[in-house]
Amino acid sequence: MALGSLIISWRAGLVNFCNGVAAKLRSALVLVAVLILSGCASTVSTRVNTFRTPGDMPASGSVTVQASDPQINRSLEFAWYRGQVETALANLGYTITSDPQAAEFVAFLDYGVEPVEAGRRGPLFTTGWGFGRSRYFGTNVVFVDDDRRQEFLRHVQLVIERNEPNGERVYEVSGASQGRCGVMSVVFDEMLAAMLKEFPSANASVKTISVKGDARC
């Protein structure tokens, strides 16, 4: 009887041990799954600087989106960025037109990416005449120290002007963010959302806005 009771007790203890291990394993798997899923989403923090003309900012009217550098207006890459900006401006109340002659406003878009050393805000080393994708931030040759943690400084600028001979500028907004992703198309939506949040912003305003999104490189 004593031996039988000992065996039964041993079996019960083994079952409890196995159940405990299984529960811990399930918890660990759930934690891993949560970490994996959280890695699919990230937050992009953008430093936004805005300037505007005095008085009421027109928040409606027809607008066409063009590249600051006319040479890339027909590129397929810019066509994607143009579409994102057109959607954002339409959500703000503007009417999108592809005819530059018929538009009341012209929105000029510029963007670029520069490699930077982690902990610094400037480029490590660049050379060339700067005729890349961005007339402000482009470069044709970039050298990066691979032994250091590589990050990128991303720039976006949107300028709205009246489609008139004098081209009166009514709104300027620029955004800059830094991170491990050097692909502009991955972080562009989050940066654009930050730049147009609370549109139109106050003149000479500077703020940092974080937007969650799917910013995987």
C-alpha positions, 0 to 999 in steps of 0.5 A: 500500500505504501509503495502504491501510494508513493507511485500515485503521488510521484505520478501526480507530481510529475503531471503537475510539473509537466503542466507547469512547464507547458504553461510557462512554455505557452506564456513564453510563446505568447511573449515571443509572438507579442514581441514579433508583432510589436516589431512590425510596427514602429513610431517615427518621430518627426521634427516639424517646422512651419512658416505661413503668410499672415492672415487666414490660410486657404484650406480649400481650392484646387491644387496640383502637386509638383516636384521641386526639381522639375527633372523628376516630375515624370519619374515613377518614384516621384509619382508614388510620393505625389499620390501620397501627398495628393491623398493627404491634401484631399483629406484636408479639403483641397481638390486635386487636379493634374492640370497645372494651368487649372490649379489655384495652388501648386504644392512643391514636394522635396525629399531626401535621405542622408547617412549619419553617424549614430548620436550625430545629426550631420552627414558622416561624409558626402561629396559630389554636386548634390544632384540626387533625388533632392535638390536640397539633400541629395548627393551622388557619392556617400561614404559610411563607416560600416564599423559604426551603427548606421542611421539616416537623416530623412527630410521632407519639405512641402511648399504651397504657392498660389498659381499666379505669375508672382507665385506668392508662397502661402505655406512652408512645412518641413520635417526631419527624422532620424532612424535606422531606416534609410528608405524614404518610402517606408517612413514617408507616410508617417512623416507627412502625417506629422507635417500636416497634423493640425494644418494649418499650423502657426507661423514659425512653429517648431514641434516634434510629432510621433506617428505610429505606423508600419515602418519596417525596412 
